Amino acid sequence: MTQERRRFFRIDDTIGLKAEVIESATVEKRLDQFWNDKNDFSIRNDLNFKLDQHLADLKKISVKMPELGRYLSFLQEQLDILTEKVLNDEDTFAEDEKLVNLSAQGISFETNEPVAVGEIVELHIKLIPTHQKIIIFSSVVSCIRTGKGKSKYTIALDFEHIHESDRELLVKHVHGKQLHALGATRFEEDT
């Protein structure tokens, strides 16, 4: 498990986050819904993931047949507009922004309530600034009392149930934030 978690880069980030501990009696039903009844935003994430897998093909086509490449790019843009209009997201996501440590495999953050190791937690994540949404079922791997007066807890969770397209979205998000941070650091060193 430790090797798996270390495969992905980690960043400190601010995201929209809502976390709910799932009662053990309802876990199986909730997971069944998660895998079988995709939300509109999950469909959009999946579509974008599949389009990204064919970017190299589009570039090759654009080099050999520029007109066809432009037309296919235009169709892709129109599809993006349509999905944005047709797939209205149910906004079940908290607007509360929270500082977290995030990777494509897990997350840790501070909370006011302790959570038992092994508990299943449903996470609703809204990435900033893109506002892309993800639902993930995760398991608690640690809960440590922290903060002044030890009144807060830092919990760490592993992403146990996540759609492949959503994990790819997290990989891109983390990578983009790292590149931005590296660019800012390099800029500060040059000035």
KEKE-3310 file (N, C-alpha, C; in steps of 0.2 Angstrom, whole numbers, plus 5000, padded with zeros to 4 digits):
npx = (5004:5010:5020:5011:5005:5016:5018:5013:5014:5013:5004:5002:4987:4972:4956:4938:4929:4919:4916:4910:4907:4903:4891:4893:4884:4878:4888:4890:4879:4880:4892:4889:4880:4888:4897:4888:4879:4882:4887:4882:4894:4904:4902:4906:4919:4924:4922:4931:4943:4944:4944:4957:4965:4966:4973:4986:4983:4975:4984:4993:4985:4982:4994:4996:4984:4979:4966:4957:4961:4959:4945:4941:4945:4937:4925:4927:4928:4914:4908:4912:4906:4892:4891:4894:4882:4871:4874:4870:4877:4873:4873:4880:4891:4901:4904:4914:4931:4946:4962:4972:4983:4987:4986:4985:4982:4978:4973:4975:4970:4964:4953:4938:4933:4937:4941:4938:4951:4951:4938:4925:4925:4915:4920:4918:4924:4930:4939:4951:4957:4948:4935:4931:4923:4923:4919:4924:4927:4935:4947:4950:4967:4974:4972:4976:4978:4980:4985:4982:4980:4976:4964:4960:4961:4971:4968:4971:4968:4966:4962:4951:4940:4938:4935:4943:4945:4943:4954:4964:4961:4965:4978:4983:4979:4987:4999:4999:4998:5010:5019:5016:5020:5034:5037:5034:5043:5055:5054:5055:5068:5075:5073)
npy = (4994:5006:5008:5010:5022:5031:5032:5043:5060:5073:5087:5102:5110:5120:5116:5113:5105:5091:5080:5064:5052:5035:5024:5008:4998:5003:5004:4995:4997:5010:5010:5002:5011:5021:5015:5012:5022:5035:5052:5068:5076:5066:5059:5069:5071:5058:5058:5069:5063:5052:5059:5066:5055:5053:5064:5064:5057:5067:5077:5071:5069:5083:5087:5080:5083:5097:5104:5095:5092:5105:5105:5094:5098:5109:5102:5095:5106:5111:5100:5100:5112:5108:5098:5105:5113:5103:5093:5097:5100:5093:5102:5096:5099:5106:5123:5126:5130:5121:5118:5106:5091:5083:5070:5059:5047:5049:5059:5071:5080:5093:5091:5093:5083:5066:5052:5035:5023:5014:5017:5021:5034:5046:5057:5073:5082:5098:5105:5118:5131:5126:5121:5108:5093:5079:5063:5052:5037:5033:5026:5028:5030:5035:5044:5058:5067:5084:5101:5116:5114:5101:5099:5097:5086:5077:5069:5055:5049:5035:5033:5023:5019:5025:5033:5029:5040:5051:5049:5052:5065:5070:5068:5076:5088:5090:5089:5100:5110:5109:5112:5125:5130:5128:5136:5149:5149:5148:5161:5169:5167:5172:5186)
npz = (5000:5004:4994:4983:4986:4985:4972:4966:4964:4978:4984:4992:4993:4990:4990:4986:4998:5004:5016:5021:5033:5030:5035:5040:5037:5025:5015:5005:4996:4993:4986:4975:4969:4966:4956:4946:4943:4936:4939:4931:4930:4931:4919:4910:4914:4911:4897:4893:4897:4888:4876:4878:4877:4863:4858:4853:4841:4834:4833:4823:4813:4810:4806:4794:4787:4787:4786:4789:4802:4809:4807:4815:4828:4829:4830:4842:4851:4850:4855:4868:4872:4871:4880:4892:4893:4892:4902:4916:4931:4947:4961:4973:4981:4993:4996:5004:5006:5008:5015:5010:5009:4994:4982:4968:4973:4987:5001:5014:5028:5040:5053:5064:5071:5077:5067:5064:5060:5045:5043:5030:5019:5010:4998:4992:4980:4974:4962:4962:4951:4942:4944:4942:4946:4958:4964:4977:4985:5000:5011:5029:5034:5044:5059:5068:5083:5083:5083:5092:5109:5106:5100:5087:5072:5061:5047:5037:5021:5009:4992:4988:4980:4964:4949:4934:4925:4934:4942:4933:4930:4943:4943:4932:4938:4949:4944:4936:4945:4952:4941:4940:4952:4952:4941:4947:4957:4950:4943:4954:4958:4948:4949)
capx = (5000:5014:5023:5006:5004:5021:5019:5010:5016:5009:5005:4998:4982:4966:4950:4932:4929:4914:4918:4905:4909:4898:4889:4895:4878:4876:4893:4889:4874:4883:4897:4885:4877:4894:4900:4883:4875:4887:4884:4883:4901:4908:4901:4910:4926:4926:4922:4937:4948:4944:4947:4964:4969:4967:4976:4991:4980:4973:4990:4996:4980:4983:5000:4995:4978:4977:4959:4953:4963:4955:4938:4940:4946:4931:4920:4928:4926:4907:4906:4913:4900:4886:4891:4893:4875:4867:4875:4870:4879:4869:4879:4880:4898:4902:4908:4920:4938:4950:4969:4974:4988:4983:4989:4980:4980:4975:4972:4975:4967:4963:4946:4937:4931:4941:4938:4942:4955:4947:4931:4925:4923:4914:4923:4915:4930:4929:4946:4951:4952:4944:4929:4930:4921:4925:4917:4929:4926:4941:4947:4955:4973:4977:4969:4981:4976:4985:4983:4983:4976:4975:4957:4959:4963:4973:4966:4974:4964:4968:4957:4949:4935:4939:4934:4950:4945:4944:4961:4968:4960:4969:4985:4984:4978:4993:5005:4998:5000:5018:5023:5015:5024:5041:5038:5034:5050:5060:5053:5057:5075:5078:5072)
capy = (5000:5012:5009:5013:5029:5035:5032:5049:5067:5076:5094:5106:5113:5122:5113:5113:5098:5089:5073:5061:5045:5031:5019:5001:4995:5006:5005:4991:5000:5017:5009:5000:5017:5025:5012:5011:5028:5040:5059:5071:5078:5060:5058:5074:5069:5052:5060:5073:5058:5049:5064:5067:5049:5054:5070:5062:5056:5073:5081:5068:5071:5090:5088:5077:5086:5103:5106:5090:5093:5111:5103:5089:5102:5113:5098:5094:5112:5111:5094:5103:5117:5104:5094:5110:5115:5098:5090:5101:5097:5094:5105:5093:5100:5111:5128:5128:5128:5118:5116:5098:5088:5079:5066:5055:5041:5050:5065:5072:5087:5094:5091:5094:5076:5060:5046:5028:5020:5009:5019:5023:5041:5048:5064:5077:5087:5103:5107:5125:5135:5124:5119:5101:5089:5072:5059:5047:5033:5032:5023:5031:5026:5037:5050:5060:5073:5089:5108:5119:5110:5095:5099:5096:5080:5077:5062:5053:5044:5032:5033:5016:5018:5031:5031:5030:5047:5055:5049:5055:5072:5072:5068:5082:5094:5090:5091:5108:5115:5108:5116:5132:5132:5128:5142:5154:5148:5150:5168:5173:5167:5177:5193)
capz = (5000:5004:4987:4979:4988:4984:4965:4964:4968:4983:4984:4997:4989:4993:4986:4989:5000:5009:5018:5025:5035:5028:5039:5037:5034:5019:5011:4999:4992:4991:4981:4969:4965:4963:4950:4941:4942:4936:4940:4925:4930:4930:4912:4907:4916:4907:4890:4892:4898:4882:4871:4879:4875:4856:4856:4848:4834:4832:4830:4817:4807:4809:4802:4787:4784:4792:4786:4793:4809:4811:4808:4821:4833:4830:4833:4849:4855:4850:4860:4875:4874:4872:4887:4897:4893:4893:4908:4922:4937:4953:4965:4980:4983:4998:4993:5009:5004:5014:5014:5010:5005:4989:4977:4964:4977:4993:5004:5021:5030:5047:5054:5071:5073:5075:5062:5066:5055:5042:5041:5023:5019:5004:4997:4986:4979:4968:4961:4960:4949:4936:4947:4941:4952:4958:4970:4978:4992:5003:5018:5033:5036:5050:5062:5073:5086:5082:5084:5099:5114:5103:5098:5080:5070:5054:5045:5030:5017:5003:4988:4987:4974:4960:4942:4931:4922:4939:4944:4928:4932:4949:4941:4929:4942:4954:4939:4934:4951:4953:4936:4941:4958:4949:4937:4951:4961:4945:4942:4960:4959:4943:4950)
cpx = (5004:5017:5018:5005:5010:5022:5017:5013:5011:5010:5000:4993:4976:4960:4944:4931:4923:4916:4913:4907:4902:4897:4890:4890:4876:4882:4892:4884:4876:4888:4894:4882:4883:4897:4895:4879:4879:4883:4886:4891:4905:4908:4906:4917:4928:4926:4929:4943:4949:4946:4954:4968:4970:4970:4982:4989:4978:4979:4993:4991:4981:4989:4999:4990:4976:4970:4955:4955:4959:4948:4936:4941:4940:4925:4921:4926:4918:4904:4907:4908:4894:4886:4891:4886:4870:4868:4876:4872:4874:4875:4878:4887:4898:4906:4914:4926:4942:4957:4970:4980:4985:4988:4983:4978:4977:4975:4973:4973:4965:4955:4945:4935:4935:4937:4942:4945:4951:4940:4931:4922:4921:4916:4920:4921:4928:4936:4946:4957:4947:4937:4926:4928:4922:4922:4921:4926:4933:4941:4952:4961:4976:4973:4973:4979:4982:4982:4984:4978:4973:4967:4955:4963:4965:4972:4969:4970:4967:4962:4956:4945:4935:4938:4941:4950:4946:4951:4966:4967:4964:4976:4987:4984:4984:4999:5005:5000:5007:5021:5022:5019:5031:5042:5038:5041:5055:5060:5056:5065:5078:5077:5076)
cpy = (5006:5013:5012:5020:5034:5035:5039:5055:5069:5083:5097:5110:5115:5120:5114:5106:5097:5082:5070:5054:5041:5025:5012:4998:4997:5007:5001:4994:5006:5016:5006:5006:5021:5022:5012:5017:5034:5047:5062:5073:5072:5059:5063:5073:5063:5054:5064:5068:5054:5053:5065:5061:5049:5060:5069:5061:5062:5077:5078:5070:5078:5091:5086:5081:5091:5105:5101:5091:5099:5109:5099:5093:5106:5108:5096:5100:5112:5106:5097:5108:5113:5101:5099:5112:5109:5094:5095:5098:5098:5097:5102:5095:5106:5117:5130:5126:5126:5117:5109:5097:5083:5076:5063:5049:5042:5057:5065:5079:5087:5094:5092:5088:5071:5055:5040:5026:5014:5011:5021:5030:5043:5056:5067:5082:5091:5106:5115:5127:5132:5122:5112:5097:5082:5069:5053:5044:5031:5029:5027:5027:5029:5043:5052:5066:5078:5096:5110:5116:5104:5094:5098:5089:5080:5070:5061:5048:5041:5032:5026:5014:5025:5029:5033:5037:5052:5055:5052:5063:5074:5073:5074:5088:5095:5092:5098:5112:5114:5112:5123:5135:5132:5134:5148:5154:5151:5158:5172:5173:5171:5184:5195)
cpz = (5000:4998:4983:4980:4985:4976:4962:4968:4972:4983:4990:4992:4993:4988:4990:4992:5005:5010:5023:5026:5033:5033:5036:5034:5027:5014:5004:4994:4989:4985:4975:4965:4962:4957:4945:4939:4942:4936:4933:4925:4929:4923:4908:4908:4912:4900:4889:4893:4891:4876:4872:4877:4867:4854:4851:4841:4831:4829:4824:4811:4805:4805:4795:4783:4788:4792:4790:4801:4812:4812:4814:4827:4835:4833:4840:4853:4855:4855:4867:4877:4875:4879:4893:4898:4895:4900:4914:4928:4943:4958:4972:4984:4988:4995:4998:5006:5010:5011:5015:5007:5001:4984:4973:4968:4984:4995:5011:5022:5037:5048:5062:5074:5072:5071:5063:5059:5052:5040:5033:5023:5012:5003:4991:4985:4973:4968:4959:4956:4944:4938:4944:4947:4952:4965:4971:4985:4994:5009:5022:5035:5042:5053:5068:5076:5085:5084:5091:5104:5112:5102:5091:5078:5063:5052:5038:5027:5011:4999:4986:4981:4970:4953:4939:4928:4928:4942:4940:4929:4938:4947:4937:4933:4946:4950:4937:4939:4953:4948:4938:4947:4956:4945:4942:4955:4956:4944:4948:4961:4953:4944:4956)
residu = (MET:THR:GLN:GLU:ARG:ARG:ARG:PHE:PHE:ARG:ILE:ASP:ASP:THR:ILE:GLY:LEU:LYS:ALA:GLU:VAL:ILE:GLU:SER:ALA:THR:VAL:GLU:LYS:ARG:LEU:ASP:GLN:PHE:TRP:ASN:ASP:LYS:ASN:ASP:PHE:SER:ILE:ARG:ASN:ASP:LEU:ASN:PHE:LYS:LEU:ASP:GLN:HIS:LEU:ALA:ASP:LEU:LYS:LYS:ILE:SER:VAL:LYS:MET:PRO:GLU:LEU:GLY:ARG:TYR:LEU:SER:PHE:LEU:GLN:GLU:GLN:LEU:ASP:ILE:LEU:THR:GLU:LYS:VAL:LEU:ASN:ASP:GLU:ASP:THR:PHE:ALA:GLU:ASP:GLU:LYS:LEU:VAL:ASN:LEU:SER:ALA:GLN:GLY:ILE:SER:PHE:GLU:THR:ASN:GLU:PRO:VAL:ALA:VAL:GLY:GLU:ILE:VAL:GLU:LEU:HIS:ILE:LYS:LEU:ILE:PRO:THR:HIS:GLN:LYS:ILE:ILE:ILE:PHE:SER:SER:VAL:VAL:SER:CYS:ILE:ARG:THR:GLY:LYS:GLY:LYS:SER:LYS:TYR:THR:ILE:ALA:LEU:ASP:PHE:GLU:HIS:ILE:HIS:GLU:SER:ASP:ARG:GLU:LEU:LEU:VAL:LYS:HIS:VAL:HIS:GLY:LYS:GLN:LEU:HIS:ALA:LEU:GLY:ALA:THR:ARG:PHE:GLU:GLU:ASP:THR)
# end
